[in-house]
Amino acid sequence: MRWQDDARLRPLVDAGADIWSRDAPLHVTGSAIVVDPATRRVLLRWHERYRIWNHVGGHADGDERDPWCTALREATEETGLTDLRPFPGPEPEVVLVEHVPVPAAKGEPDHEHADVCYVLSTAQPDAIVDEHDDAALRWATLDEARTLVNDHVRVLIERVALLLG
């Protein structure tokens, strides 16, 4: 799947729109769900603003124009894991492009994220470090994770289940 071929992004890409700017009503974010293949668990991060367990990810920094780079950078920053790799690899694969409505807050109007999602793996699950006090991390089995997350992340968990076989 090529993220640029998403039905709502394609016209914007073709028109040369800045789909990376946080000021755009629809802009690209990069995210990932982290898996420990040895234990078949996924890593969830508490999202204080929405009061939910979520996957990791966020907005492009500076001149980043590749959601894979954004997803990997954000995952490393938010988890402290330094051995993250595309799963199943060896190359990163987009597993989902989800349009996520974001309500107005912190001076930003209502907008949408075109969230380009990947799966990352770690061989060092005990090396996680919370990014800050209100962003706790927790490992969960697939069944447990399904009960903790919203529909968007639940779709990612189903993709992980398929990849794990």
Salt bridges, closest charged atoms under 4 A:
ASP5 OD2 - ARG2 NE 2.97
ASP5 OD1 - ARG10 NH1 2.98
ASP6 OD2 - HIS99 NE2 2.83
ASP14 OD1 - ARG10 NH2 3.00
ASP36 OD2 - ARG41 NH2 3.50
GLU48 OE2 - ARG51 NH1 2.53
ASP61 OD2 - ARG73 NH1 3.22
GLU64 OE2 - ARG73 NE 2.70
GLU74 OE2 - ARG73 NH1 3.16
GLU77 OE1 - ARG73 NH1 3.35
GLU78 OE1 - ARG45 NE 3.68
GLU108 OE2 - ARG22 NE 3.38
GLU108 OE1 - HIS111 NE2 3.92
GLU112 OE1 - ARG8 NH2 2.59
ASP115 OD2 - HIS55 NE2 3.07
ASP115 OD2 - HIS152 NE2 2.97
GLU131 OE1 - ARG45 NH2 2.57
GLU131 OE1 - HIS132 NE2 3.94
ASP134 OD1 - HIS132 ND1 2.39
ASP143 OD1 - ARG146 NH1 2.58
GLU144 OE2 - ARG138 NH2 2.59
ASP151 OD1 - ARG154 NH1 2.49
GLU158 OE2 - ARG146 NE 2.47
